[in-house]
Amino acid sequence: MSHIKKATFAGGCFWCMVKPFDELPGIEKVVVGYTGGFMPNPTYEQVCNHETGHTEAVEITYDEEKMSYKELVEIFFRSIDPTDPDGQFNDRGETYHTAIFYHDEAQKQQAEACKKALEDSGWFDKPIVVPIKEAMPFYPAEDYHQDYYKKNSFRYHLYYRGSGREDFIKKNWYKNPYTKEELKERLSDIAYKVTQENGTEMPYTNPYDAHFEEGIYVDIVSGKPLFSSKDKFNSGCGWPAFTKPINSSAVYEEADYSHGMSRIEVRSTSADSHLGHVFEDGPEELGGLRYCINSAALRFIPKEKMKEEGYEEYMKYI
């Protein structure tokens, strides 16, 4: 039986729905297109003029042995406003409605479970309105729409910000769900200073600088996976260094002009924890980046304990 599957999501403008999935392990391709309507082989103009009943969507081809459908659904939700019934951000109308299109009964059940978990979490104070529908024929969009974020990087970033998507996601998804009192009770003094007050621990004497055991590093606040031992290297800087995060949705970046310097800060998306900074002096053969991260912002899960602690699905990252 083939392990290659398809997942289809509508999350508003399809230009913005490729990057969240594109570089994840097990993803073979992400195609933008149209689905959910009645007209075969529609054009972009016809869809935008509401002549087809279609919504803009992405069709993801993935290897389920390397990427779970549950992970894809969770990333989808964190890339949209799941409480908006009539579009996404500045884009309104049926063309930009959200939906999860399931391809089999297992996907339907997993999508419903993820939606219910989000509703039960109380993360939003409005209902989760994303419909879950049976997949319909998918029609790839014109070539100039494919990989738009790569082909037209500057225009893509202008649109991503100008549409309101970037601001919504930062304010509503990249937030700390814990009170200061809870965190002061749970965290060590240095972990609190680093993650909540943008502090920096001492170099060379921290626990994970020279630590190279197999496993994953999770956010000390939320417990969400951030980095893999497979991507860790000895940079000599005195802090743990990684070539990349465990996946692109685990962290986000902000300009940091503190202390008279110009740097790129790295924060976790699951709890808005300050983690460290990213620099462009990493190994060129591995992408050229160095994620310089405070040990105090991390908790290490050894490979042999990942299943016991609920991280079995992340074994593929090691």
Sine and cosine of phi, psi and omega as CSV:
sin_phi,cos_phi,sin_psi,cos_psi,sin_omega,cos_omega
0.00,0.00,0.70,-0.72,-0.03,-1.00
-0.95,0.32,0.62,-0.78,0.07,-1.00
-1.00,-0.09,0.04,1.00,0.01,-1.00
-1.00,0.06,0.85,-0.53,-0.06,-1.00
-0.81,-0.59,0.17,-0.99,0.09,-1.00
-0.86,-0.51,0.57,-0.82,0.11,-0.99
-0.74,-0.67,0.67,-0.74,-0.06,-1.00
-0.78,-0.62,0.80,-0.60,-0.02,-1.00
-0.73,-0.68,0.64,-0.77,0.17,-0.98
-0.94,-0.35,0.86,-0.51,-0.08,-1.00
-0.69,-0.72,0.62,0.78,-0.08,-1.00
1.00,0.04,-0.51,-0.86,-0.04,-1.00
-0.81,0.58,0.85,-0.53,-0.09,-1.00
-0.94,0.35,-0.31,0.95,0.09,-1.00
-0.83,0.55,-0.58,0.82,-0.11,-0.99
-1.00,0.01,-0.01,1.00,-0.09,-1.00
-0.96,-0.30,0.12,0.99,0.02,-1.00
-1.00,-0.03,-0.76,0.65,-0.10,-0.99
-0.84,0.54,-0.63,0.78,-0.01,-1.00
-0.86,0.52,-0.42,0.91,-0.07,-1.00
-0.95,-0.32,-0.37,0.93,-0.32,-0.95
-0.87,0.49,-0.58,0.82,-0.12,-0.99
-0.94,-0.35,0.32,0.95,0.02,-1.00
-0.98,0.19,0.47,-0.89,0.04,-1.00
-0.89,0.45,0.63,-0.77,0.04,-1.00
1.00,0.07,-0.10,0.99,0.02,-1.00
-1.00,0.09,0.86,-0.51,-0.01,-1.00
-1.00,-0.01,-0.63,0.78,0.09,-1.00
-0.26,-0.97,0.42,-0.91,0.08,-1.00
-0.79,-0.61,0.88,-0.48,-0.05,-1.00
-0.91,-0.41,0.72,-0.69,0.09,-1.00
-1.00,-0.04,0.53,-0.85,-0.02,-1.00
-0.07,-1.00,-0.42,-0.91,-0.13,-0.99
-0.76,-0.65,0.64,-0.77,0.02,-1.00
-0.38,-0.93,0.22,-0.98,0.06,-1.00
1.00,-0.05,-0.10,0.99,-0.07,-1.00
-0.96,-0.29,-0.33,-0.94,-0.11,-0.99
-0.89,-0.45,-0.21,0.98,-0.06,-1.00
-0.99,-0.11,0.81,-0.58,0.06,-1.00
-0.96,0.28,0.56,-0.83,0.08,-1.00
0.75,0.66,0.82,0.58,-0.02,-1.00
-0.96,0.28,0.34,-0.94,0.13,-0.99
-0.99,-0.11,0.28,-0.96,0.04,-1.00
-0.85,0.53,-0.68,0.74,-0.02,-1.00
-0.89,0.46,-0.68,0.74,0.01,-1.00
-0.90,0.44,-0.66,0.75,0.01,-1.00
-0.90,0.43,-0.71,0.70,-0.02,-1.00
-0.92,0.39,-0.44,0.90,0.03,-1.00
-1.00,0.03,0.16,0.99,0.07,-1.00
0.86,0.51,0.66,0.75,-0.01,-1.00
-0.97,-0.22,0.00,1.00,-0.20,-0.98
-0.81,-0.58,-0.31,0.95,-0.10,-0.99
0.97,0.22,0.02,1.00,-0.05,-1.00
-0.99,0.10,0.39,-0.92,0.21,-0.98
-0.91,-0.42,0.43,-0.90,0.14,-0.99
-0.95,0.32,0.66,-0.75,-0.08,-1.00
-0.47,-0.88,0.16,-0.99,0.13,-0.99
-0.85,-0.53,0.64,-0.77,0.11,-0.99
-0.93,-0.37,0.87,-0.48,-0.10,-1.00
-0.96,-0.29,0.80,-0.60,0.13,-0.99
-0.98,-0.19,0.83,-0.56,-0.12,-0.99
-0.60,-0.80,0.35,-0.94,0.06,-1.00
-0.99,-0.13,0.93,-0.37,-0.09,-1.00
-0.94,0.35,-0.18,0.98,0.10,-0.99
-0.98,0.20,-0.30,0.95,-0.02,-1.00
-0.92,-0.39,-0.33,0.94,-0.02,-1.00
-0.58,-0.81,0.80,-0.60,-0.01,-1.00
-1.00,0.06,0.47,-0.88,0.05,-1.00
-0.90,0.44,-0.60,0.80,0.03,-1.00
-0.84,0.55,-0.70,0.71,0.03,-1.00
-0.87,0.49,-0.66,0.75,0.00,-1.00
-0.89,0.46,-0.68,0.73,0.01,-1.00
-0.90,0.44,-0.67,0.75,0.00,-1.00
-0.90,0.44,-0.65,0.76,0.05,-1.00
-0.91,0.41,-0.64,0.77,0.07,-1.00
-0.83,0.55,-0.78,0.62,-0.02,-1.00
-0.85,0.53,-0.64,0.77,-0.06,-1.00
-0.98,0.21,0.05,1.00,0.03,-1.00
-0.95,-0.30,0.02,1.00,-0.10,-0.99
-0.69,-0.72,0.04,-1.00,0.25,-0.97
-0.98,-0.18,0.98,-0.19,-0.09,-1.00
-0.97,0.22,0.03,1.00,-0.01,-1.00
-0.98,-0.22,0.02,1.00,-0.08,-1.00
-0.99,-0.12,0.90,-0.44,-0.05,-1.00
-1.00,0.06,-0.14,0.99,-0.14,-0.99
-0.77,-0.63,0.55,0.84,0.04,-1.00
0.68,-0.73,-0.27,-0.96,0.02,-1.00
-0.64,-0.77,0.90,-0.43,0.10,-1.00
0.88,0.48,-0.81,-0.59,-0.03,-1.00
-0.98,0.19,-0.13,0.99,-0.03,-1.00
-0.99,-0.11,0.88,-0.47,-0.12,-0.99
-0.89,-0.45,0.36,-0.93,0.09,-1.00
0.99,-0.15,0.07,-1.00,-0.14,-0.99
-0.87,0.49,-0.49,0.87,0.00,-1.00
-0.85,0.52,-0.49,0.87,-0.13,-0.99
-0.91,-0.41,0.28,0.96,0.07,-1.00
-0.92,0.40,0.49,-0.87,0.05,-1.00
-1.00,0.01,0.42,-0.91,0.10,-0.99
-0.15,-0.99,0.47,-0.88,0.23,-0.97
-0.95,-0.33,0.85,-0.52,0.01,-1.00
-0.97,-0.23,0.94,-0.33,-0.05,-1.00
-1.00,0.07,0.53,-0.85,-0.03,-1.00
-0.97,-0.24,-0.19,0.98,0.08,-1.00
-0.36,-0.93,0.09,-1.00,-0.07,-1.00
-0.91,0.42,-0.58,0.82,0.01,-1.00
-0.90,0.45,-0.68,0.73,0.04,-1.00
-0.89,0.45,-0.65,0.76,0.01,-1.00
-0.85,0.52,-0.73,0.68,-0.03,-1.00
-0.91,0.42,-0.66,0.76,0.01,-1.00
-0.93,0.38,-0.64,0.77,0.03,-1.00
-0.90,0.44,-0.68,0.73,0.02,-1.00
-0.90,0.43,-0.62,0.78,0.01,-1.00
-0.91,0.40,-0.66,0.75,0.02,-1.00
-0.91,0.42,-0.65,0.76,0.02,-1.00
-0.90,0.44,-0.70,0.71,0.01,-1.00
-0.90,0.44,-0.64,0.77,0.01,-1.00
-0.88,0.47,-0.65,0.76,0.03,-1.00
-0.92,0.40,-0.67,0.74,0.04,-1.00
-0.88,0.48,-0.71,0.70,-0.06,-1.00
-0.93,0.36,-0.39,0.92,-0.04,-1.00
-0.94,0.35,-0.39,0.92,-0.06,-1.00
0.95,0.31,0.29,0.96,-0.04,-1.00
-0.87,0.49,-0.61,0.79,0.07,-1.00
-0.92,-0.39,0.50,-0.87,0.02,-1.00
-1.00,-0.09,0.23,0.97,0.09,-1.00
-0.82,-0.58,0.34,-0.94,-0.03,-1.00
-0.89,0.45,0.49,-0.87,0.12,-0.99
-1.00,0.08,0.90,-0.43,-0.20,-0.98
-0.94,-0.35,0.15,0.99,-0.01,-1.00
-0.92,0.39,0.88,-0.48,0.02,-1.00
-0.97,0.24,0.47,-0.88,0.05,-1.00
-0.91,-0.42,0.91,-0.42,-0.16,-0.99
-0.81,-0.59,0.40,-0.91,0.11,-0.99
-0.93,0.36,0.66,-0.75,-0.04,-1.00
-0.89,0.46,0.62,-0.79,0.05,-1.00
-0.88,-0.48,0.11,-0.99,0.03,-1.00
-0.80,0.60,0.68,-0.73,-0.02,-1.00
-0.93,-0.37,0.77,-0.64,-0.04,-1.00
-0.90,-0.44,0.92,-0.38,0.00,-1.00
-0.84,0.55,0.62,-0.78,0.04,-1.00
-0.97,0.23,0.13,-0.99,-0.01,-1.00
-0.86,0.51,0.43,-0.90,-0.10,-1.00
-0.83,0.56,-0.60,0.80,-0.09,-1.00
-0.94,0.35,-0.24,0.97,0.07,-1.00
-1.00,0.06,-0.38,0.93,-0.06,-1.00
-0.94,0.33,0.69,-0.73,0.01,-1.00
0.79,0.62,0.63,0.78,-0.08,-1.00
-0.86,0.51,-0.59,0.80,-0.05,-1.00
-0.92,0.39,-0.37,0.93,0.06,-1.00
-1.00,0.01,-0.68,0.73,-0.07,-1.00
-0.95,0.31,-0.56,0.83,-0.07,-1.00
-0.75,-0.66,0.88,0.47,-0.14,-0.99
-0.84,0.55,-0.72,0.69,-0.05,-1.00
-0.90,0.44,-0.74,0.67,-0.01,-1.00
-0.91,0.41,-0.59,0.80,0.03,-1.00
-0.87,0.49,-0.74,0.68,-0.03,-1.00
-0.91,0.42,-0.60,0.80,0.08,-1.00
-0.88,0.48,-0.70,0.71,-0.02,-1.00
-0.93,0.37,-0.70,0.71,-0.02,-1.00
-0.84,0.54,-0.64,0.76,0.02,-1.00
-0.98,0.20,-0.73,0.68,-0.08,-1.00
-0.91,0.40,-0.47,0.88,-0.02,-1.00
-0.95,0.32,-0.32,0.95,-0.06,-1.00
0.99,-0.16,-0.10,1.00,-0.04,-1.00
-0.92,0.40,-0.74,0.67,-0.05,-1.00
-0.85,0.52,-0.72,0.69,-0.04,-1.00
-0.91,0.42,-0.67,0.74,0.01,-1.00
-0.88,0.48,-0.73,0.68,-0.06,-1.00
-0.89,0.45,-0.68,0.74,0.02,-1.00
-0.89,0.45,-0.68,0.74,-0.07,-1.00
-0.97,0.22,-0.53,0.85,-0.15,-0.99
-0.96,-0.29,-0.37,0.93,0.02,-1.00
-0.94,-0.33,-0.61,0.79,-0.03,-1.00
-1.00,-0.02,0.89,0.45,-0.05,-1.00
-0.78,-0.63,0.41,-0.91,-0.01,-1.00
-1.00,0.02,0.89,-0.45,-0.05,-1.00
-0.99,0.13,0.05,1.00,-0.10,-0.99
-0.93,-0.36,0.48,-0.88,0.06,-1.00
-0.99,0.15,0.32,-0.95,0.05,-1.00
-0.86,0.51,-0.62,0.78,-0.02,-1.00
-0.90,0.43,-0.68,0.73,0.03,-1.00
-0.88,0.47,-0.68,0.73,-0.06,-1.00
-0.94,0.33,-0.61,0.79,0.03,-1.00
-0.90,0.43,-0.50,0.87,0.02,-1.00
-0.98,0.22,-0.59,0.81,-0.09,-1.00
-0.99,0.10,-0.60,0.80,-0.17,-0.99
-0.99,-0.14,0.43,-0.90,0.16,-0.99
-0.94,0.35,0.25,-0.97,-0.01,-1.00
-0.86,0.52,-0.68,0.73,-0.05,-1.00
-0.95,0.30,-0.58,0.81,0.04,-1.00
-0.91,0.42,-0.64,0.77,0.04,-1.00
-0.92,0.40,-0.70,0.71,-0.02,-1.00
-0.87,0.49,-0.67,0.74,-0.03,-1.00
-0.94,0.33,-0.81,0.59,-0.16,-0.99
-0.97,0.24,-0.54,0.84,-0.10,-0.99
-0.97,-0.25,-0.37,0.93,-0.06,-1.00
-0.86,-0.50,0.26,0.97,0.05,-1.00
0.85,0.52,0.57,0.82,-0.02,-1.00
-0.99,0.16,0.09,-1.00,0.04,-1.00
-0.72,-0.69,0.76,-0.65,0.03,-1.00
-0.98,0.19,0.20,-0.98,0.04,-1.00
-0.93,0.36,0.63,-0.78,0.03,-1.00
-0.96,0.27,0.37,-0.93,0.14,-0.99
0.94,0.34,-0.48,0.88,-0.05,-1.00
-0.99,-0.14,0.02,1.00,-0.03,-1.00
-0.99,0.11,0.40,-0.92,-0.22,-0.98
-0.93,0.36,-0.42,0.91,-0.11,-0.99
-0.95,-0.31,0.06,1.00,0.00,-1.00
-0.84,0.53,-0.78,0.62,-0.04,-1.00
-0.95,-0.30,0.51,0.86,-0.06,-1.00
-0.98,-0.20,0.85,-0.52,-0.08,-1.00
-0.73,-0.68,0.47,0.88,0.08,-1.00
-0.94,0.34,0.49,-0.87,0.02,-1.00
-0.95,0.31,0.70,-0.71,0.02,-1.00
0.36,-0.93,-0.27,-0.96,0.02,-1.00
-0.81,-0.59,0.40,-0.92,0.04,-1.00
-0.93,-0.36,0.83,-0.56,-0.05,-1.00
-0.92,-0.38,0.32,-0.95,0.06,-1.00
-0.89,0.45,0.83,-0.56,-0.01,-1.00
-0.87,0.48,-0.42,0.91,-0.03,-1.00
-1.00,0.07,-0.81,0.59,-0.13,-0.99
-0.99,-0.11,-0.37,0.93,-0.09,-1.00
0.99,0.14,0.07,1.00,0.00,-1.00
-0.98,0.18,0.66,-0.75,-0.01,-1.00
-0.88,0.47,0.67,-0.75,-0.03,-1.00
-0.85,-0.52,-0.72,0.70,-0.10,-1.00
-0.63,-0.78,0.41,-0.91,0.03,-1.00
-0.92,-0.39,0.53,-0.85,0.06,-1.00
-0.88,0.48,-0.44,0.90,0.00,-1.00
-0.88,0.47,-0.46,0.89,-0.07,-1.00
-0.97,-0.23,0.16,0.99,-0.02,-1.00
-1.00,0.00,0.61,-0.79,0.04,-1.00
-0.60,-0.80,0.29,-0.96,-0.01,-1.00
-1.00,0.01,0.98,-0.22,-0.05,-1.00
-1.00,-0.03,-0.28,0.96,-0.04,-1.00
0.98,0.19,0.12,0.99,-0.07,-1.00
-0.99,0.11,-0.28,0.96,0.01,-1.00
0.98,-0.20,-0.11,0.99,0.05,-1.00
-0.79,-0.62,0.35,-0.94,0.08,-1.00
-0.83,0.56,0.69,-0.72,-0.02,-1.00
-0.80,-0.59,0.69,-0.72,0.00,-1.00
-0.75,-0.66,0.48,-0.88,0.02,-1.00
-0.99,0.13,-0.35,0.94,-0.01,-1.00
-0.22,-0.98,0.32,-0.95,0.12,-0.99
-0.97,0.26,0.18,-0.98,-0.05,-1.00
-0.89,0.45,-0.55,0.84,0.27,-0.96
-0.40,-0.92,0.29,-0.96,-0.16,-0.99
-0.92,0.40,-0.35,0.94,-0.02,-1.00
-1.00,0.05,-0.04,1.00,-0.05,-1.00
-0.98,0.20,-0.47,0.88,-0.07,-1.00
-0.71,-0.71,0.29,-0.96,0.19,-0.98
-0.68,-0.73,0.24,-0.97,-0.13,-0.99
-0.86,-0.51,0.53,-0.85,0.02,-1.00
-0.67,-0.75,0.57,-0.82,0.12,-0.99
-0.92,0.39,0.68,-0.73,-0.04,-1.00
-0.76,-0.65,0.91,-0.42,-0.02,-1.00
-0.93,-0.36,0.35,0.94,-0.02,-1.00
-0.96,0.29,0.36,-0.93,0.08,-1.00
0.86,0.52,0.47,0.88,0.05,-1.00
0.94,0.34,0.33,0.94,-0.01,-1.00
-0.85,-0.52,0.33,-0.94,0.11,-0.99
-0.92,-0.39,0.94,-0.33,-0.06,-1.00
-0.69,-0.72,0.18,-0.98,0.09,-1.00
-0.94,-0.34,0.93,-0.37,0.00,-1.00
-0.98,0.21,0.54,-0.84,0.07,-1.00
-0.91,-0.42,0.79,-0.61,0.01,-1.00
-0.78,-0.63,0.43,-0.90,0.04,-1.00
-0.99,0.15,0.59,-0.81,0.04,-1.00
-0.99,0.15,-0.36,0.93,-0.09,-1.00
-0.99,0.14,-0.41,0.91,-0.03,-1.00
-0.58,-0.81,0.10,0.99,-0.03,-1.00
0.84,0.55,0.56,0.83,0.03,-1.00
-0.97,0.23,0.68,-0.73,0.19,-0.98
-0.94,0.33,0.78,-0.63,-0.03,-1.00
-0.94,-0.35,-0.68,0.73,-0.06,-1.00
0.28,-0.96,-0.65,-0.76,-0.03,-1.00
-0.61,-0.79,0.34,-0.94,0.06,-1.00
-0.88,-0.47,0.68,-0.73,-0.05,-1.00
-0.80,-0.59,0.36,-0.93,-0.05,-1.00
-0.99,-0.16,0.65,0.76,0.02,-1.00
-0.82,-0.57,0.45,0.89,0.03,-1.00
-0.99,0.12,-0.02,-1.00,-0.01,-1.00
-0.87,0.50,0.86,-0.51,-0.05,-1.00
-0.86,0.51,-0.62,0.79,-0.04,-1.00
-0.94,0.35,-0.19,0.98,0.00,-1.00
-0.90,-0.43,0.31,0.95,0.07,-1.00
0.93,-0.37,-0.25,0.97,0.11,-0.99
0.99,0.12,0.13,0.99,-0.02,-1.00
-0.95,-0.30,0.50,-0.86,0.10,-0.99
-0.79,-0.62,0.95,-0.31,0.10,-1.00
-1.00,0.08,0.96,-0.27,-0.05,-1.00
-1.00,-0.08,0.95,-0.30,-0.24,-0.97
-0.86,-0.51,0.65,-0.76,0.07,-1.00
-0.95,0.32,0.77,-0.64,0.09,-1.00
-0.84,0.54,-0.58,0.81,-0.08,-1.00
-0.91,0.42,-0.29,0.96,0.03,-1.00
-1.00,0.03,-0.05,1.00,-0.15,-0.99
-0.86,-0.51,0.40,-0.92,0.25,-0.97
-0.77,-0.64,0.73,-0.68,-0.05,-1.00
-1.00,-0.07,0.72,-0.69,0.08,-1.00
-0.93,-0.38,0.94,-0.33,0.01,-1.00
-0.88,0.47,0.48,-0.87,-0.02,-1.00
-0.80,0.60,-0.67,0.74,-0.07,-1.00
-0.95,0.30,-0.21,0.98,0.00,-1.00
-0.94,-0.34,0.03,1.00,-0.08,-1.00
-0.90,0.44,-0.68,0.73,0.02,-1.00
-0.90,0.44,-0.71,0.71,-0.01,-1.00
-0.86,0.51,-0.59,0.81,-0.06,-1.00
-1.00,-0.09,0.15,0.99,0.11,-0.99
1.00,0.02,0.32,0.95,-0.04,-1.00
-0.92,-0.40,0.41,0.91,-0.08,-1.00
-0.85,0.52,-0.60,0.80,-0.05,-1.00
-0.92,0.39,-0.20,0.98,0.01,-1.00
-1.00,-0.09,0.09,1.00,0.04,-1.00
-0.86,0.51,-0.50,0.87,-0.03,-1.00
-0.91,0.41,-0.28,0.96,-0.02,-1.00
-1.00,0.08,-0.19,0.98,-0.08,-1.00
-1.00,0.04,0.00,0.00,0.00,0.00
